[in-house]
Amino acid sequence: MAGHRIFGTPLADIHPHYVAKAERKGHTRAEVDLVIRWLTGYDQAGLQESLEQNTTLEDFFAAAPAMNPKASQITGSICGYKVQEIEDPLMQRIRYMDKLVDEVARGKKTTSILRGDDPADF
């Protein structure tokens, strides 16, 4: 497996950090899970299964039911890199997820985070 070591990191290792970040700012795990589901097309059961099975980020994104076509509208910097300029598709998807969680933690409106989509659809 060539690539960055983050690709082999289980989602279950990262997810608690996402939740803790959101909770420190008064938001919930449900909001974090919502944006991950919006991005990847997983339902809650599929997301939970990936967490329980220690699915790597590489496998999680490879098995994603349907990456949201509006993901390309996610812009801005994360870890000093502009997400829209990241060339590696897997790294870009991981950074999209990071950016969405950051937006939840900052208190951005859900419809804005979901790029105009209705949260009830996810």
N, C-alpha and C positions, 0 to 999 in steps of 0.2 A: 504494500500500500504506500504509494507516494503521496506526499502532501504534508500538511501541517499536523502536529500532534493533536490539535483540538478536534480533528475529524474523528479520532478514535475515542474521544471522551463520551461517556454515556450521558444522555440527556438528563438522567436522574441525578447526576452529579452537579449539573448546572441549574436545573429547575428550582431547587430550594433557594439558591442565591437570587434568582429572579423574584421569587415570592417574597423573600425577606426584604429586598429592595423596595418592592411595591408596598409591603406592609409598613415599613418605616415611614412611608409618606402617606399613610392612611388609606391605602388601596388593598385589594384582596387577591387571593390566589385565583378566584373565579375570573377576575379581569385579566390576569396574566394568561390563564388558560384560554380565554376567549381570543386574545390576539394571536396566540400560537395556532389555535384552530383556524382562525381566519387566514393566516399566512399559508398553512400547509394543507388544509382541507380535511384534517383528521376530525372525527367526532370526539366527544369527551372519553368514550370507552376506548377508542384507539389511542388517544393520547395517554390515558392511564395505563394501558397495556404496555406502551413503549417505555413508560417510566418504570413499571414493575419488572420488565424484562431487561433493564439496563441497556437498551438499544443505543448504539453509538449515534452521534450526530450524523455521521455519514450515512448510516443505514436508515435513520429516522427520516432524513430528507429524501433518500433514494426511494423509500416506500411511501412517501407522502402521496395521499390520494390525488391531490390537485393543488399545485402551487397557485396562489391567488394571482390572477393576471394584473391586479392593481399593485402588486408588490413593487413593480418598477417605479411607482410614484413615491416610494419611500426614499427620502433624500436626507442629507445631513451627514455629520461626522460622528463616528463612533471609534474610540480608541485611536484617534488621530487620522483616521482614513475616511474619505467620503464614500459612503456605501454605494452610491451610484457609479463610482469609478473602479470598484474592486473587480478584477478580471476573472478570478477563479469563481465559477458559479456556486460551488458549495460554500466557500468562504463568504460570498456575498449573501447567500441565504441565511447563514449563521448570523451575520452582522445585521441583516434585516430584522431577525428575531430580537437581537440585542436592542436595536433602535426602537422597536415597538414596545418592548418592556420599559425602556427609558421614558417613552412617551406616556405610558400608563403611570409610572412613578412621578412624573412631573405634573400629572393631573390634567393632561390634555383630554378634551371631550372624546368620548368613545367613537362617535360617528366620524370625527376628524381622524382618529387613529386608524379606523377601518376604511379610510379614504372614501367616505360617503355611504358605505354599505350599512344596512340595518343590523345592529348587534343581534337581534332576535333570529336572524338567519344562520347564526353560527352557534 
